[in-house]
Amino acid sequence: MHNIFSALKQGTQANHTILENTYPFSLYHQTSSFNVTVYEEVLSVMYWFHSAVAGALKESAKRNSDLLPLLTHINIDSVLDALNSDLAQLRANSVSNGVTLSTLSDESPSLVDLPSFYSDSSRTISALYVWLGSSMGANIIVRRLATISPAPPTHYYAAMSQCARAWVTFKQHVETLTPSLSTGNPQLTQHIVEDANSWFAYLIALGEAKQSTSLTMQAQKA
């Protein structure tokens, strides 16, 4: 199992770096002052991403019941509910402040196709790796946002901080399942890494789609 997660860390590093430099995540992490519009755009992109991942995981688990227990390591409904709550609060606050925020969660990501994957097993494990990996810094972000006045809603990051607690048990669970999942698929580790990169590429594409949408709306208002 150490080999799978070592391979994932090494094999996805390049896309992880690209993601950090992709809009809106780059602006959110690099800006010294809080920008509510950028924050909303980050949450909107994550709503798209988590919704797509949730659907893919449930489809895979239906086809392969051995994968179903893996889904217990992430609180899908809580995360999506938290995103909806935060976005609704941001929209309400923007209206009261005379500012209109556009939310990606209200639009259809029709220009961003879900990537193809090698198998249900590789799609599921790689998706959970990206999901849980993104939860690791949630507590830090919650503390940082708590220092802002007025404080923005942080239900999403609070929900993700709960996911982070499952990281160790998730790795142990994958280790237990790997022998059976690898039967007839000696390239499972490679496929998991490549599928994880597909998930990263999808998230990057969502960010780029958000940027394109934002620029188009700005041009229309000009």
C-alpha positions in Angstrom: 0.0 0.0 0.0 2.9 2.3 0.7 3.8 1.8 -3.0 0.3 3.0 -4.1 0.3 6.2 -2.0 3.9 6.9 -2.7 3.2 6.5 -6.4 0.1 8.8 -6.0 2.1 11.5 -4.2 4.9 11.4 -6.8 2.8 10.9 -9.8 0.3 13.7 -9.2 2.7 16.3 -7.9 2.9 18.2 -11.2 -0.9 18.5 -11.6 -1.2 19.5 -7.9 1.2 22.4 -8.6 -0.7 23.4 -11.7 -4.0 23.3 -9.7 -2.5 25.7 -7.1 -1.7 28.1 -9.9 -5.1 27.8 -11.6 -7.9 30.4 -11.2 -9.6 30.9 -8.9 -7.4 28.9 -6.5 -4.3 30.9 -7.4 -5.9 34.2 -6.4 -7.4 32.7 -3.2 -4.1 31.4 -2.0 -1.9 34.3 -3.1 -3.9 37.4 -2.2 -3.0 39.1 1.0 -6.5 40.5 1.5 -9.8 38.6 1.5 -11.8 38.8 -1.7 -15.4 37.6 -1.3 -15.8 37.2 -5.1 -12.8 34.9 -5.3 -14.0 33.0 -2.3 -17.4 32.4 -3.8 -15.7 31.3 -7.1 -13.6 28.7 -5.2 -16.7 27.3 -3.5 -18.6 27.3 -6.8 -15.9 25.3 -8.5 -15.7 22.9 -5.6 -19.5 22.4 -5.7 -19.1 21.3 -9.3 -16.2 19.0 -8.5 -17.7 17.3 -5.4 -21.1 16.8 -7.2 -19.3 15.1 -10.1 -17.2 12.9 -7.8 -20.2 11.9 -5.7 -22.1 10.8 -8.8 -19.1 8.9 -10.1 -18.5 7.1 -6.8 -22.1 6.1 -6.4 -22.1 4.7 -10.0 -19.0 2.7 -9.4 -20.3 1.3 -6.1 -23.5 0.1 -7.8 -21.4 -1.8 -10.3 -18.9 -3.1 -7.8 -20.3 -3.6 -4.2 -16.8 -4.2 -2.9 -16.2 -0.5 -3.3 -19.2 0.7 -1.4 -17.5 0.6 2.1 -14.8 3.0 0.8 -17.5 5.7 0.5 -17.9 5.7 4.2 -14.6 7.6 4.5 -16.2 10.8 3.1 -19.3 12.6 4.2 -20.7 13.3 0.7 -24.1 14.7 1.8 -22.6 16.9 4.5 -20.0 18.4 2.1 -22.6 19.2 -0.6 -25.1 20.6 2.0 -22.3 22.7 3.4 -21.4 24.1 0.0 -25.0 24.9 -0.7 -25.3 26.6 2.6 -22.2 28.8 2.1 -23.1 29.7 -1.4 -26.6 30.7 -0.4 -25.3 32.8 2.5 -22.8 34.5 0.2 -25.5 35.3 -2.4 -27.8 36.7 0.4 -25.0 38.9 1.7 -24.1 40.1 -1.7 -27.7 41.2 -2.4 -27.9 43.1 0.9 -24.6 44.8 0.0 -25.7 45.7 -3.5 -23.3 43.3 -5.2 -24.3 40.5 -7.5 -22.3 37.3 -7.3 -22.5 34.7 -10.1 -22.4 31.2 -8.9 -21.0 28.3 -10.9 -23.3 26.0 -8.9 -26.3 27.6 -10.7 -24.9 26.9 -14.1 -24.4 23.7 -16.1 -20.7 22.6 -16.6 -21.6 21.4 -20.1 -18.3 22.5 -21.5 -16.4 20.3 -19.1 -16.7 16.6 -19.7 -16.1 14.1 -17.0 -12.9 12.2 -18.0 -12.7 8.5 -18.9 -11.3 6.1 -16.3 -9.6 2.7 -16.4 -12.0 0.9 -14.0 -14.4 1.5 -11.2 -11.7 0.5 -8.7 -9.2 3.0 -10.0 -11.8 5.7 -10.5 -13.0 5.3 -6.9 -9.7 5.1 -5.1 -8.3 8.0 -7.1 -11.3 10.2 -6.5 -11.2 9.5 -2.8 -7.5 10.3 -2.8 -8.1 13.7 -4.3 -11.1 14.4 -2.1 -9.4 13.5 1.1 -6.2 15.1 0.1 -7.9 18.4 -0.5 -9.4 18.1 3.1 -6.0 18.2 4.8 -5.7 22.0 5.0 -9.3 22.6 5.9 -8.7 23.4 9.6 -6.0 25.9 8.7 -8.4 27.7 6.2 -11.2 27.8 8.8 -8.9 29.5 11.3 -7.6 31.9 8.7 -11.1 32.9 7.6 -12.2 33.3 11.2 -9.9 36.3 11.5 -11.7 38.2 8.7 -14.4 40.7 9.6 -17.1 40.2 8.7 -16.3 36.5 8.8 -17.4 34.5 5.7 -19.4 31.3 5.9 -17.1 28.3 6.4 -19.5 25.3 6.6 -17.7 23.7 3.6 -14.2 23.7 5.2 -15.7 22.6 8.5 -17.2 19.6 6.7 -14.0 18.9 4.9 -12.0 19.0 8.2 -14.2 16.1 9.3 -13.2 14.2 6.2 -9.5 14.7 7.0 -9.9 12.5 10.1 -10.5 9.5 7.8 -7.2 9.7 5.9 -5.4 7.0 7.9 -8.3 4.6 7.9 -8.9 5.2 4.2 -5.3 4.1 3.4 -5.7 1.1 5.6 -9.0 0.2 4.0 -7.4 0.4 0.5 -4.6 -1.8 1.7 -7.1 -4.4 2.8 -9.0 -4.3 -0.5 -6.0 -4.1 -2.9 -5.3 -7.9 -3.2 -8.9 -8.6 -4.4 -9.1 -5.5 -6.5 -5.8 -6.3 -8.2 -6.9 -9.7 -9.3 -6.7 -9.7 -13.1 -5.4 -6.1 -13.0 -1.6 -6.0 -12.3 -1.5 -2.4 -13.4 -4.0 -1.2 -10.8 -1.5 1.1 -9.1 -0.5 2.8 -12.4 -4.2 3.1 -13.3 -5.0 4.7 -10.0 -2.3 7.3 -10.4 -3.4 8.1 -14.0 -7.0 8.4 -12.9 -6.0 10.7 -10.0 -4.4 12.9 -12.6 -7.6 12.8 -14.6 -9.5 14.1 -11.6 -6.9 16.8 -11.1 -7.2 17.8 -14.8 -11.0 17.9 -14.4 -10.8 20.2 -11.4 -8.3 22.4 -13.3 -10.7 22.5 -16.3 -13.5 23.6 -13.9 -11.4 26.5 -12.7 -10.7 27.5 -16.3 -14.4 27.3 -17.1 -15.2 29.5 -14.2 -12.6 32.1 -15.3 -14.1 32.0 -18.8 -17.6 32.5 -17.5 -16.5 35.3 -15.2 -14.7 37.1 -18.1 -17.7 36.7 -20.3 -20.1 38.2 -17.7 -17.7 41.1 -17.1 -17.6 41.8 -20.8 -21.4 41.8 -21.1 -21.6 44.3 -18.2 -19.0 46.6 -19.7 
